[in-house]
């Protein structure tokens, strides 16, 4: 298991949470305990099993509190590349998603 990364927003270490992929293999997600932000390495965001969000035990309180982006721009916690805002008309407009063009993390 990788060591926790630092949150791109708060710069504090994240906590690991385990999820399942469509194929039944484990996926380790990182969540900031301060702002609630989640980090998905590579293509993990697209591999999480449908409906799995209800089964992941993570800090839902932190995730649902009002958030302020403390760092602007944000940088990838894996390689330091400046993150790019991800926009998708199928996602809620108040959901902030950034991704790394170098490693594919979200």
OpenMM code with the backbone's topology and positions (N, CA, C; nanometers):
from openmm import Vec3, app, unit

residues = "UNK UNK UNK UNK UNK UNK UNK UNK UNK UNK UNK UNK UNK UNK UNK UNK UNK UNK UNK UNK UNK UNK UNK UNK UNK UNK UNK UNK UNK UNK UNK UNK UNK UNK UNK UNK UNK UNK UNK UNK UNK UNK UNK UNK UNK UNK UNK UNK UNK UNK UNK UNK UNK UNK UNK UNK UNK UNK UNK UNK UNK UNK UNK UNK UNK UNK UNK UNK UNK UNK UNK UNK UNK UNK UNK UNK UNK UNK UNK UNK UNK UNK UNK UNK UNK UNK UNK UNK UNK UNK UNK UNK UNK UNK UNK UNK UNK UNK UNK UNK UNK UNK UNK UNK UNK UNK".split()
positions = [
    Vec3(0.0850, -0.1173, 0.0000),
    Vec3(0.0000, 0.0000, 0.0000),
    Vec3(0.0895, 0.1237, 0.0000),
    Vec3(0.0564, 0.2172, -0.0837),
    Vec3(0.1312, 0.3431, -0.0896),
    Vec3(0.1130, 0.4208, 0.0399),
    Vec3(0.2095, 0.5071, 0.0662),
    Vec3(0.1962, 0.5980, 0.1800),
    Vec3(0.0912, 0.7031, 0.1453),
    Vec3(0.0234, 0.7570, 0.2470),
    Vec3(-0.0742, 0.8628, 0.2194),
    Vec3(-0.0084, 0.9810, 0.1475),
    Vec3(-0.0843, 1.0433, 0.0626),
    Vec3(-0.0374, 1.1611, -0.0098),
    Vec3(-0.0816, 1.2854, 0.0664),
    Vec3(-0.0333, 1.4002, 0.0268),
    Vec3(-0.0792, 1.5268, 0.0847),
    Vec3(-0.1945, 1.5789, -0.0002),
    Vec3(-0.2980, 1.6283, 0.0652),
    Vec3(-0.4133, 1.6853, -0.0045),
    Vec3(-0.3676, 1.8024, -0.0915),
    Vec3(-0.4077, 1.8072, -0.2187),
    Vec3(-0.3691, 1.9203, -0.3048),
    Vec3(-0.4213, 2.0543, -0.2528),
    Vec3(-0.5313, 2.0510, -0.1783),
    Vec3(-0.5913, 2.1736, -0.1281),
    Vec3(-0.5354, 2.2143, 0.0086),
    Vec3(-0.5368, 2.1226, 0.1040),
    Vec3(-0.4990, 2.1547, 0.2423),
    Vec3(-0.3530, 2.1257, 0.2761),
    Vec3(-0.2887, 2.0436, 0.1946),
    Vec3(-0.1469, 2.0068, 0.2147),
    Vec3(-0.1245, 1.9177, 0.3373),
    Vec3(-0.2292, 1.8534, 0.3893),
    Vec3(-0.2125, 1.7611, 0.5010),
    Vec3(-0.2230, 1.6177, 0.4503),
    Vec3(-0.1651, 1.5197, 0.5212),
    Vec3(-0.1717, 1.3806, 0.4759),
    Vec3(-0.3157, 1.3300, 0.4675),
    Vec3(-0.3408, 1.2499, 0.3674),
    Vec3(-0.4735, 1.1918, 0.3481),
    Vec3(-0.4820, 1.0587, 0.4225),
    Vec3(-0.6021, 1.0058, 0.4328),
    Vec3(-0.6264, 0.8758, 0.4942),
    Vec3(-0.6714, 0.7798, 0.3842),
    Vec3(-0.6260, 0.6543, 0.3911),
    Vec3(-0.6633, 0.5534, 0.2924),
    Vec3(-0.8007, 0.4933, 0.3224),
    Vec3(-0.8763, 0.4694, 0.2157),
    Vec3(-1.0030, 0.3967, 0.2232),
    Vec3(-1.0056, 0.2983, 0.1077),
    Vec3(-1.0618, 0.1810, 0.1308),
    Vec3(-1.0643, 0.0786, 0.0268),
    Vec3(-1.2007, 0.0714, -0.0389),
    Vec3(-1.2004, 0.0557, -0.1708),
    Vec3(-1.3200, 0.0396, -0.2502),
    Vec3(-1.2994, -0.0822, -0.3406),
    Vec3(-1.4004, -0.1166, -0.4174),
    Vec3(-1.3890, -0.2291, -0.5104),
    Vec3(-1.4090, -0.1793, -0.6532),
    Vec3(-1.3372, -0.2414, -0.7457),
    Vec3(-1.3541, -0.2093, -0.8873),
    Vec3(-1.4620, -0.2988, -0.9458),
    Vec3(-1.4959, -0.2751, -1.0729),
    Vec3(-1.5942, -0.3601, -1.1416),
    Vec3(-1.5461, -0.5049, -1.1433),
    Vec3(-1.4147, -0.5234, -1.1404),
    Vec3(-1.3550, -0.6558, -1.1537),
    Vec3(-1.3328, -0.7230, -1.0188),
    Vec3(-1.3723, -0.6573, -0.9092),
    Vec3(-1.3577, -0.7147, -0.7768),
    Vec3(-1.2221, -0.6925, -0.7121),
    Vec3(-1.1337, -0.6210, -0.7809),
    Vec3(-1.0028, -0.5922, -0.7221),
    Vec3(-1.0127, -0.4677, -0.6355),
    Vec3(-0.9343, -0.4622, -0.5288),
    Vec3(-0.9419, -0.3450, -0.4404),
    Vec3(-0.8814, -0.2201, -0.5035),
    Vec3(-0.9389, -0.1068, -0.4689),
    Vec3(-0.8886, 0.0248, -0.5086),
    Vec3(-0.8685, 0.1023, -0.3786),
    Vec3(-0.7511, 0.1614, -0.3626),
    Vec3(-0.7226, 0.2405, -0.2434),
    Vec3(-0.7431, 0.3879, -0.2777),
    Vec3(-0.8387, 0.4506, -0.2102),
    Vec3(-0.8683, 0.5917, -0.2308),
    Vec3(-0.8069, 0.6724, -0.1171),
    Vec3(-0.7758, 0.7980, -0.1441),
    Vec3(-0.7192, 0.8880, -0.0444),
    Vec3(-0.8199, 0.9987, -0.0172),
    Vec3(-0.8451, 1.0262, 0.1123),
    Vec3(-0.9364, 1.1347, 0.1479),
    Vec3(-0.8709, 1.2265, 0.2494),
    Vec3(-0.8858, 1.3568, 0.2253),
    Vec3(-0.8394, 1.4580, 0.3195),
    Vec3(-0.9387, 1.4648, 0.4355),
    Vec3(-0.8889, 1.4575, 0.5579),
    Vec3(-0.9752, 1.4621, 0.6758),
    Vec3(-1.0173, 1.6043, 0.7101),
    Vec3(-0.9573, 1.7035, 0.6455),
    Vec3(-0.9942, 1.8423, 0.6699),
    Vec3(-1.1026, 1.8882, 0.5729),
    Vec3(-1.0727, 1.8874, 0.4431),
    Vec3(-1.1686, 1.9380, 0.3444),
    Vec3(-1.2575, 1.8280, 0.2859),
    Vec3(-1.2229, 1.7003, 0.3098),
    Vec3(-1.3048, 1.5902, 0.2605),
    Vec3(-1.2747, 1.5497, 0.1181),
    Vec3(-1.1831, 1.6216, 0.0517),
    Vec3(-1.1511, 1.5906, -0.0868),
    Vec3(-1.1020, 1.4474, -0.1039),
    Vec3(-1.1394, 1.3865, -0.2158),
    Vec3(-1.0982, 1.2503, -0.2496),
    Vec3(-0.9991, 1.2553, -0.3645),
    Vec3(-0.8977, 1.1682, -0.3619),
    Vec3(-0.8019, 1.1563, -0.4713),
    Vec3(-0.8098, 1.0155, -0.5272),
    Vec3(-0.8265, 1.0077, -0.6603),
    Vec3(-0.8294, 0.8813, -0.7327),
    Vec3(-0.7051, 0.8766, -0.8205),
    Vec3(-0.6160, 0.7802, -0.7981),
    Vec3(-0.4980, 0.7634, -0.8832),
    Vec3(-0.5393, 0.7128, -1.0205),
    Vec3(-0.4589, 0.7475, -1.1210),
    Vec3(-0.4797, 0.6951, -1.2564),
    Vec3(-0.6249, 0.6994, -1.2970),
    Vec3(-0.6759, 0.5869, -1.3375),
    Vec3(-0.8143, 0.5786, -1.3837),
    Vec3(-0.9079, 0.5189, -1.2783),
    Vec3(-0.8688, 0.5245, -1.1510),
    Vec3(-0.9511, 0.4660, -1.0444),
    Vec3(-1.0929, 0.5210, -1.0428),
    Vec3(-1.1096, 0.6488, -1.0727),
    Vec3(-1.2426, 0.7094, -1.0719),
    Vec3(-1.3370, 0.6337, -1.1649),
    Vec3(-1.2848, 0.5884, -1.2785),
    Vec3(-1.3680, 0.5175, -1.3765),
    Vec3(-1.3792, 0.3685, -1.3469),
    Vec3(-1.2963, 0.3169, -1.2559),
    Vec3(-1.2965, 0.1743, -1.2248),
    Vec3(-1.3821, 0.1380, -1.1040),
    Vec3(-1.4212, 0.2376, -1.0237),
    Vec3(-1.4993, 0.2074, -0.9037),
    Vec3(-1.6312, 0.1439, -0.9456),
    Vec3(-1.6638, 0.0350, -0.8808),
    Vec3(-1.7853, -0.0411, -0.9097),
    Vec3(-1.9092, 0.0466, -0.8905),
    Vec3(-2.0048, 0.0372, -0.9810),
    Vec3(-2.1286, 0.1140, -0.9712),
    Vec3(-2.1992, 0.0778, -0.8409),
    Vec3(-2.2415, 0.1782, -0.7662),
    Vec3(-2.3085, 0.1577, -0.6384),
    Vec3(-2.2131, 0.1410, -0.5216),
    Vec3(-2.0841, 0.1347, -0.5481),
    Vec3(-1.9846, 0.1118, -0.4434),
    Vec3(-1.9738, 0.2285, -0.3460),
    Vec3(-2.0095, 0.3484, -0.3875),
    Vec3(-1.9987, 0.4659, -0.2996),
    Vec3(-2.0748, 0.4443, -0.1692),
    Vec3(-2.1846, 0.3719, -0.1729),
    Vec3(-2.2619, 0.3463, -0.0517),
    Vec3(-2.1901, 0.2508, 0.0435),
    Vec3(-2.0950, 0.1721, -0.0081),
    Vec3(-2.0250, 0.0731, 0.0734),
    Vec3(-1.8910, 0.1216, 0.1276),
    Vec3(-1.8406, 0.2333, 0.0770),
    Vec3(-1.7110, 0.2832, 0.1216),
    Vec3(-1.7297, 0.3543, 0.2552),
    Vec3(-1.6504, 0.3171, 0.3527),
    Vec3(-1.6547, 0.3830, 0.4827),
    Vec3(-1.5499, 0.4933, 0.4806),
    Vec3(-1.5915, 0.6144, 0.4511),
    Vec3(-1.5000, 0.7277, 0.4523),
    Vec3(-1.5659, 0.8408, 0.5296),
    Vec3(-1.4956, 0.9489, 0.5486),
    Vec3(-1.5437, 1.0600, 0.6293),
    Vec3(-1.6468, 1.1404, 0.5494),
    Vec3(-1.7728, 1.0998, 0.5583),
    Vec3(-1.8800, 1.1668, 0.4835),
    Vec3(-1.9049, 1.3069, 0.5352),
    Vec3(-1.8839, 1.3271, 0.6660),
    Vec3(-1.9000, 1.4598, 0.7256),
    Vec3(-1.8080, 1.5614, 0.6583),
    Vec3(-1.6811, 1.5249, 0.6466),
    Vec3(-1.5833, 1.6146, 0.5843),
    Vec3(-1.6189, 1.6394, 0.4385),
    Vec3(-1.6689, 1.5369, 0.3717),
    Vec3(-1.7016, 1.5477, 0.2294),
    Vec3(-1.8196, 1.6413, 0.2038),
    Vec3(-1.9137, 1.6479, 0.2969),
    Vec3(-2.0352, 1.7259, 0.2729),
    Vec3(-2.0329, 1.8662, 0.3326),
    Vec3(-1.9281, 1.8989, 0.4111),
    Vec3(-1.9172, 2.0354, 0.4641),
    Vec3(-1.8853, 2.1330, 0.3513),
    Vec3(-1.9222, 2.2596, 0.3709),
    Vec3(-1.8887, 2.3638, 0.2745),
    Vec3(-1.7376, 2.3686, 0.2564),
    Vec3(-1.6933, 2.3780, 0.1325),
    Vec3(-1.5503, 2.3744, 0.1026),
    Vec3(-1.5016, 2.5070, 0.0452),
    Vec3(-1.3793, 2.5391, 0.0800),
    Vec3(-1.3108, 2.6526, 0.0221),
    Vec3(-1.1826, 2.6008, -0.0387),
    Vec3(-1.1549, 2.6411, -0.1605),
    Vec3(-1.0285, 2.6033, -0.2227),
    Vec3(-0.9222, 2.6951, -0.1635),
    Vec3(-0.8296, 2.6354, -0.0882),
    Vec3(-0.7261, 2.7129, -0.0198),
    Vec3(-0.6066, 2.7406, -0.1092),
    Vec3(-0.5788, 2.6470, -0.1994),
    Vec3(-0.4626, 2.6590, -0.2873),
    Vec3(-0.5103, 2.6786, -0.4298),
    Vec3(-0.4577, 2.7784, -0.4953),
    Vec3(-0.4943, 2.8002, -0.6349),
    Vec3(-0.3710, 2.8513, -0.7069),
    Vec3(-0.3174, 2.7804, -0.8019),
    Vec3(-0.3694, 2.6546, -0.8552),
    Vec3(-0.3386, 2.5360, -0.7637),
    Vec3(-0.4039, 2.4229, -0.7953),
    Vec3(-0.3799, 2.2976, -0.7245),
    Vec3(-0.2760, 2.2169, -0.8022),
    Vec3(-0.1986, 2.1357, -0.7293),
    Vec3(-0.0944, 2.0546, -0.7919),
    Vec3(-0.1133, 1.9075, -0.7571),
    Vec3(-0.0807, 1.8204, -0.8500),
    Vec3(-0.0934, 1.6761, -0.8332),
    Vec3(-0.0118, 1.6301, -0.7122),
    Vec3(-0.0747, 1.5536, -0.6222),
    Vec3(-0.0020, 1.5055, -0.5056),
    Vec3(0.0984, 1.3947, -0.5377),
    Vec3(0.0924, 1.3397, -0.6565),
    Vec3(0.1835, 1.2326, -0.6971),
    Vec3(0.3073, 1.2856, -0.7691),
    Vec3(0.2895, 1.3895, -0.8537),
    Vec3(0.4045, 1.4338, -0.9343),
    Vec3(0.4228, 1.5850, -0.9432),
    Vec3(0.3372, 1.6626, -0.8791),
    Vec3(0.3541, 1.8072, -0.8764),
    Vec3(0.3064, 1.8829, -0.9990),
    Vec3(0.2454, 1.8147, -1.0957),
    Vec3(0.1916, 1.8810, -1.2149),
    Vec3(0.0696, 1.9657, -1.1766),
    Vec3(0.0583, 2.0850, -1.2353),
    Vec3(-0.0586, 2.1685, -1.2089),
    Vec3(-0.1838, 2.0963, -1.2566),
    Vec3(-0.2854, 2.0894, -1.1689),
    Vec3(-0.4099, 2.0212, -1.2042),
    Vec3(-0.4955, 2.1093, -1.2944),
    Vec3(-0.5730, 2.0433, -1.3790),
    Vec3(-0.6617, 2.1085, -1.4744),
    Vec3(-0.8058, 2.0831, -1.4324),
    Vec3(-0.8895, 2.1863, -1.4399),
    Vec3(-1.0298, 2.1691, -1.4032),
    Vec3(-1.0980, 2.0740, -1.5013),
    Vec3(-1.1746, 1.9808, -1.4469),
    Vec3(-1.2486, 1.8829, -1.5270),
    Vec3(-1.3941, 1.9248, -1.5295),
    Vec3(-1.4478, 1.9379, -1.6484),
    Vec3(-1.5880, 1.9771, -1.6615),
    Vec3(-1.6626, 1.8699, -1.7392),
    Vec3(-1.7783, 1.8319, -1.6878),
    Vec3(-1.8626, 1.7321, -1.7531),
    Vec3(-2.0072, 1.7736, -1.7286),
    Vec3(-2.0875, 1.7885, -1.8339),
    Vec3(-2.2256, 1.8323, -1.8155),
    Vec3(-2.3104, 1.7321, -1.7371),
    Vec3(-2.2613, 1.6091, -1.7187),
    Vec3(-2.3358, 1.5068, -1.6450),
    Vec3(-2.3096, 1.5121, -1.4940),
    Vec3(-2.2136, 1.5920, -1.4506),
    Vec3(-2.1791, 1.6031, -1.3093),
    Vec3(-2.2487, 1.7262, -1.2514),
    Vec3(-2.2800, 1.7241, -1.1217),
    Vec3(-2.3402, 1.8427, -1.0584),
    Vec3(-2.2491, 1.9645, -1.0750),
    Vec3(-2.3077, 2.0817, -1.0952),
    Vec3(-2.2292, 2.2029, -1.1201),
    Vec3(-2.1496, 2.2474, -0.9980),
    Vec3(-2.1914, 2.2073, -0.8770),
    Vec3(-2.1176, 2.2479, -0.7571),
    Vec3(-2.0075, 2.1477, -0.7189),
    Vec3(-1.9883, 2.0454, -0.7987),
    Vec3(-1.8835, 1.9466, -0.7750),
    Vec3(-1.7550, 1.9946, -0.8417),
    Vec3(-1.6500, 2.0108, -0.7617),
    Vec3(-1.5218, 2.0584, -0.8138),
    Vec3(-1.4334, 1.9377, -0.8406),
    Vec3(-1.3949, 1.9205, -0.9659),
    Vec3(-1.3090, 1.8078, -1.0038),
    Vec3(-1.1911, 1.8620, -1.0827),
    Vec3(-1.0713, 1.8238, -1.0402),
    Vec3(-0.9493, 1.8586, -1.1105),
    Vec3(-0.8769, 1.7292, -1.1447),
    Vec3(-0.7992, 1.7301, -1.2513),
    Vec3(-0.7249, 1.6105, -1.2880),
    Vec3(-0.5840, 1.6459, -1.3315),
    Vec3(-0.5005, 1.5426, -1.3293),
    Vec3(-0.3610, 1.5574, -1.3673),
    Vec3(-0.3418, 1.5023, -1.5085),
    Vec3(-0.2968, 1.5865, -1.5986),
    Vec3(-0.2758, 1.5429, -1.7368),
    Vec3(-0.1567, 1.4466, -1.7477),
    Vec3(-0.0670, 1.4478, -1.6494),
    Vec3(0.0516, 1.3620, -1.6542),
    Vec3(0.0219, 1.2185, -1.6081),
    Vec3(-0.0502, 1.2033, -1.4949),
    Vec3(-0.0721, 1.0680, -1.4409),
    Vec3(-0.2157, 1.0205, -1.4529),
    Vec3(-0.3092, 1.1099, -1.4884),
    Vec3(-0.4485, 1.0701, -1.5030),
    Vec3(-0.5259, 1.0666, -1.3728),
    Vec3(-0.4659, 1.1141, -1.2628),
    Vec3(-0.5356, 1.1150, -1.1344),
    Vec3(-0.6422, 1.2238, -1.1299),
    Vec3(-0.7440, 1.2008, -1.0469),
    Vec3(-0.8552, 1.2963, -1.0277),
    Vec3(-0.8641, 1.3331, -0.8813),
] * unit.nanometer
topology = app.Topology()
chain = topology.addChain("A")
for resn in residues:
    res = topology.addResidue(resn, chain)
    for name in ("N", "CA", "C"):
        topology.addAtom(name, app.Element.getBySymbol(name[0]), res)
